[in-house]
Amino acid sequence: MRIVVNEQSITIAASFGVSSTEDDSLNSFDELFHMADMRLYNAKQNGKNQVYAGNIKV
């Protein structure tokens, strides 16, 4: 997204990693957070500015 303020252009991008507790192998908040974090890095590596909620091997 591009925003113009006082004749200056600012570009904003966002990437997100999503994890859920539906996976029985996640036993704690730390594991859930780690999966979301790994998915965030995956989203960034695949071009940024996206949401990644797919399966990845840890």
N, C-alpha and C positions, 0 to 999 in steps of 0.2 A: 504494500500500500504506500502510495506517495502522498505526502501532505505538504502543502505550500503555506509558509507562514512568513509574512514580511518579505516576500520575494525570495525566500530561501526554501529549497526543497529538502524535505526529510523523508527518508524511506524507512518503513517499518516492516519487519518480517517476524513471524512467530512459528516456533516448532514445539510440538507437544508429544510426550510419551504417555501412553495409557496402559494401566494394568488393572486387573480385577481379582477378586477373591474366589472366582469361580474355579480357578485352577487349584486343585486339592494339594498340590505340591508347595504352595505358599503357606507357611505356618506362622508368620509374624509380620508386623508392620514393616520391619526392616527389609524383609524379603520382597514384600509388595512394592515398597519404595524403590528398591534396587531394580526390579523388573521395569518399573515406569522410567527410571533413569536410563537403563540400557536401551529402551525403546526410544527415548528422547534422542540419544546419540545416534541411533539408527536413522531417525527422521532427519537429523542434521546431515548425516553422511549421504543420504539419498536426495539431496538438493535443497534442504531447508524449507521453511515456510509450509509445513505440512504436519499432519497428525499421524503417528504410527501406533497401531494397536495390534500388530501381527505377532506371531510367535517368533521368538529368537532363542537360540541355544546359549546358555550361560556357562 
